Amino acid sequence: MQLGWPLPKRKDLIEKLSRTTGRPVHTVFFQQRRIDLPTHPISVDFPKYRLDNGRTRSAQAAYLAQHPEMPTDLFERDAESETAQKAQHEILKAMLGGGEKDLLRFFSQREQMQPFILTDLGYVLNGNRRLCAFRELITQDKVEYEPRFGTIDVVFLPPADDRDLDRLEALYQLTEDIKEPYSWTARAYMLRVRKKEHKFSNAELSAIYQIPEAEVDELLAMLGLAEEFLEQEDEPNRYERVDDDEFAFRQLLKARSKLTDETSKDALQQLAFCAIEKWDEGRLYAVIPRIAENLKEVRKAIETEFPSTPKTKTNQAAALLGLSSIPVDPVSIVLSVKDNRSKVREILADVLEAAAERKREAKRETKVLTRLTRAHELLSSALADLESAADKDSLSRKVAEISATVAQLCKKLDDESAD
């Protein structure tokens, strides 16, 4: 199947369609105003995918990581490239989902309800995944689906810059009923691209995508941490590897911000990366704050297990600073050896379990003290009311019971002190 007509041929048809009148219109909010755009029926082969698509930017980076034979600027060099369009089609195809979110099945049971929104050059601004689904359906069964999806309704936007197109794309991403939620890495990567290439500020991104500005800052910082992790794992740009670890990176970012020295921040980060790599001891996002809370004990346990780890090193950076050596965190040195990480995870599990047991014990002691304090308050109140009490015999029996319980408490305390 042809993935878009050549640009001159597209321009020619767009020019001819611009002179037609009497077509139904579709209203969009674009360039700060509402405009009515006439709909036109065109061949499903006509449009080109918009490669600068927010949803697919991180997936494009992952695609290039998986296909090192492709040029690194495949998706930026030439939007008309058939190779790039085919790659984009494969990326979109992988986003069609399955099970309850199977868009092929969804569209196979429905007619086209909304027109595709195309730029003035025939690139799809809104509807890239739908177009991919239509093309896939026709490929699977041309006889059944060609009459329904061989011709599609589209509208063409007026000429616009990338910032205007980004704003409209964001609007549709926020409102489409059938949209697949972005992974956190896709959201973060898109925000970074929009900030870097189209010069949006964090405040503008916040307004466009309707998320707090603090969330923009956080997502960008989390993406940086995730990329450091993937580099360390020798899986650069394989963002799908960390798509399920959003809360782990969020907790790591938060925990790092509470530490004051860079050495401890680096140690925490390396320990968190070690856990993110593989963790079987409970919820990962809940573990990372506990590592930060017990960093001193974790470091001590690691230094005990790996006693020969150097605490200083001589390198080019030290020489440039005029130093013979610079201090390093032994944790980072230990974890730089991949074979050590399994043992470090065992140490982490042991230290965190011991810390949890201490907390449970402290909580039990606090609970006992709270109850004794409350009992003392009640007994003091009872003493104040004793003169007005009538049934002294019943009270004496109850006091005797309390005295026996107090005696048992005292004996138990004495026994535990002796131990």
N, C-alpha and C positions, 0 to 999 in steps of 0.2 A: 504493500500500500504506500502511496505517495504521502510523505509527511510534510505537506505544505507546497503550494505552487511556488515557482521562482518569483523573486521580488518584482521584476518588471511586469510579469503577468498579473500578479496580485494588484499592483498599482493601477494597471489598466482597468481591471474589473471594478475596483473601488471607485475610480473616476466615473465610470459609466453608471454605477449604482447611485452615486451622489446626485445624478440628474433625474432619477426616478422620483415620482411623487405619489401621494395617496397610500403610502404604506402605513400599517399600524405602527405605533410608537412605543418605545420602552423608556421610562423615565429613570435617570440616574442623577445622583448628586456628585457633581464633578467640577473641579476648579472653583469651589466655593459657591456653586449655584446649581439649581435644578435645571436639567436640560432634557428635552424630548428627542430621542434618537430613533429614526425610522428603522424597522427591522427588515432584513433582506434574507431570502433563501439562497444558500450557496452550497457548493459541494463540500462534503466532510473532508475531502482532500485539500481544500483551499488553505486553511489556517496553518500558521507555524506556531509551535509552542513558544511561549515567552521564557527564555532561559533564565532571565533575571526574576525568577519566581521565588517569593519568600519561603514558601513551603518546602521547596526542593534544594535550597542552597547548601545545607549541611549534607543532604543526600548526595549532591553532586561531588562534594569533597570526598565523601566515603566511596563513591563510584570510582573516582580517580585513584584512590588508595588501593582499590581492588583491581584496577586495570592500569598497572604502571606503564603499559605500552602506549597508552594514550597521552597526548600532549597535556601538560599541566594547565594550560589556558584553554582547554577544549571548549568550555562553556562561556568563555569571555571573548575569544578571538573572533568568532564569526557566527552570529545568530542564524545565518542562512545555511550553515554547514549541515549537510545531510548526516554526517557522522555524529555531530552534536545533537541533532534532532532525534536520531535513533537512540542515542544514549538517554536523552531526556524521556523518550517514550518508555524505555525500560525502567527508568526510575519511577515514573508515574504509574506504570503497570504494577510495580511492587507495592504501590500505595492504594491499590484498589481494594485491598483487604480480603477477608474471608469470613465465614460464619455469618453472624448477624449483621456484619458491616461489609458484606460482599457487594461492591458497587456494580459489578457486572450483572449480578442477579437483580439488584435493585433497578437498574435502568432497563434491563431486558423486559421488565414487566410494566414499564411506563412509557408514555410518550414524552417528547421534549416539552417542558413547561415554561422554561425561561430561556431567553436568547443568550448565546455566548456573547461576551463583551470583548471586542477586538480593538486593538490600537489602530491608528490611522494607516499603519503599514501591514495590518493583517496578522499581528501577533496576539495570541489569546491572553488577555489580562485576567479574565475570570471564566473558569470552566476548563482548565487544562486537564484535570482528572476525568471530567465528563467526556471531553473529546477523546482522551485515551480509551475510555471505556467503550464509546461508540465505535471507534476504529477497531478495537479488539473484537467486539460483537460481530461486526461485519466480516472480519477475518475468519472468525469461527464458523459463521453460517451466513454467507452472502445472500442466499435466497430468502431467508427469513427476515434478516435485519436491514438489508439494503434499502427496501422501500421506506422504512421508518427513520433510519439514521444516515442514509446516503446523502440526504439533503438536510441541512441544519439551518436554523434561524439564527442570525447574528445581528449585532449593531456595531457600528464603527464610531470610536471616540474621535473628537477633534484632535489636532496636533497638540502634544503636551510633553512636558519634560518628565524625567524619571520621578521627581518628587511628587508630582500630581498623580502619576500612575501608582506610586507606592500607597498614597493615601486612599485611592479608590480600591486597590487590591485589599488593603487592610479592612476597609469597610465591609467588603463581601466576605472576607475570612471570618469576621465577627458575627455575621448575620445568617450565613447559609445554614439551613436546617440539616443538610446531609453531610456537613463537613466532618472530616476525621480530625479529632483533636491533635494538635501538633505535639510532638515529643518536646521535652524541655530543651534538648540540644538544638532542635530545629528552630524553636522560638528564639533562643539565645543567639544562634548563628545569624539568623535573619536580622535581629536587632543590630548586631555588630556590622553586618554588611551595609545596612541602611545608614548607620552612623558614619562609617568610613567612606563609602562610595558616594552616597547621596547627601552627606553633610548634615544629617539630622542631629539635633542635640538630644540629650536624654529626656529633656522636658517635652520636646516635640514628639519623640517616640512614645512617651507616656500618654500624650493626648491622642495620638493616632491609633494606638493599639489598646487604649482604654485600660491601662494597667498603671499602678502607682510608680512614680519615678524611682522610688527605692527598689522596686522589683526589677526595673530595667538595670540599675546598678548591680543588683545581686545576681541576676542571670548572666550578665557579662563577666562578672568575677568568677562565678561558678564554671562558666565555659572555659575560662583560662585554667582553672584547676583541673578540669576534666581533660583538657588537652595535654597538660603536664603528665597526668596519669597515663594517658594513651601513648605518649612518647616513651615513657618509662617502660611500658608494656610492649614496646616495639609494634604498636598498632596505631600509628598516627592517622588521624581523621576517621577512624572507625567508630563514629559516634554512636552507632547502634549498640556498641559494647557497653555504653554507660547510660542508655536511655532509661533503664529501670533503677538507676541510682541517684535520681534527682535529690531525694531527701538526704542521702548520705553526703553529697557535695554541699548541700545547703547547711547541714549541721557542721561540716568541716569548716566552711567559711565563717560561720558564726563562732565556732570554738577558737579558730585562729585569731579572730578579732579581739578576743578577751585576753590573749597572751601579750606580754609587753616586749619580750626579746625575740630576735629573729632566730636564734638557735632553737628555742623551744617551739616556735612556730614551725620550723623546718622538721623537727623531730615529730611533732604531732602530725604534720602532713604526710610524712613518710609512713608512719604507723597506720594512719587512716588509709593510705593507698594500699598498704599490705592487707588490711582487712577487706577493702573493696575488691581486691584481686580475688579473694576467696574467704568466705566466712560462713561457718556452720553453727555458730553459737548464739542464735537469736537475731532479732531485727537489727540490721546493719546501722540504720539511721539512729537507733537508740544507743548503739555501742560507742560511736565516735565522741559524744560529749563525755562519756565515762572514761574514755582514754585520756581526754584533756584533764579531767578531774584527778586522775591517778597517774599523771605523767611522771611524777617523781618516783613513784614505786615501780612503774613500768621500766623506766630508765635504769633503776638500780638492779632490777631482775635481769635485764638484758646484759648489763655490764658484768653481773655475776656469771651468767651463762657463757659470755664471750669475753673473758678477762684480758685477752691480749689485744683487744681493739685499740688502735691509737687514738689519742685525744687531741693531737695536733698534727698538722701536715705541712709540708713544704711544697709550694707550687708556684706557678708563674704569677698568680695574683699576689701572693705573699711577697715575692721578689719585687714586684712593682711598687708595693707599699713600703719597701725597705725593711721588711721583716724576715727573720730566718724561718719562721713558721707561724701559722695561724691556728686558733682553737677550732675544733670541729666537734660536732655532737656524735658520740659513739653510736647512737641509734641509727643515724643516717649512714654511717660507715658499714655497720652490720647489715642494714637492709639493702645496701648497694650490691650485695652478693645475693643473687636470686635464690641460691640453695639454702640460705639462712631463713627465708621468709616463713617456711612452714613451722620451724621451731619458734620463731617470734610470735606466730599466731597462737601457738600453745601457751607461750608465756603470757600473752595478752589475756587469753581465756582464764588462766589460773589467777592472775593478779586481779582481774575484774571480778571474778567470782569471790575471791577473798574479801575484796572491798565491799561487795554486795552483802556478804555475810556479816561484816562489821556493821554495816548500816542496819541490817535486820536486827542484830543484837542491840544496837543503840536504840532502835525503835521500840524493842521489847522493854528495855530498861525505862525508857521515857514513858511508855504506856503504864508500867507498874507504878512509877512515881506519880503519874497523873492521877491514877485511881486512888493511891494512898492519900494524896493531897485532898482529893475530893471526899474521901472517907473521913479524914480529919476535920474537914469543914463541916460535914454533917454531924459528926460526934460533938463538935463544939456547939453547934446549934441545938442539939439534943440536950446538952448540959445546961444551956441557957433556959430551956423550956421545962427543965426537970421539976421545978417547984409546982407547976400547974398540972403535972401528970397525976392521974388517979390510981391506975393499976400498977403499983410498985412491984408486985411479985413478977408480973410479966416482964417488966423492965429489967428486973434483976436477972431473970433467965436469959434475956437477950444480951445483956452486958456480959454475962458469963460466956455465952457463945462467941461474942466478939473477942473477949479476952483469950479464949482458946485459939482462935484464928490468929490473933496477934502473936501469941506464943509460938505457934507453928512458923509464922513469918520470921520471927527472931531466930528460931533454931536453924531454919534454912539459910538465913544470912550468915550465921555463925559457921555452919558447915561449909558453905562456899568460900568463906574467908579463910578457913583452915586449909582448904584445897589449894 
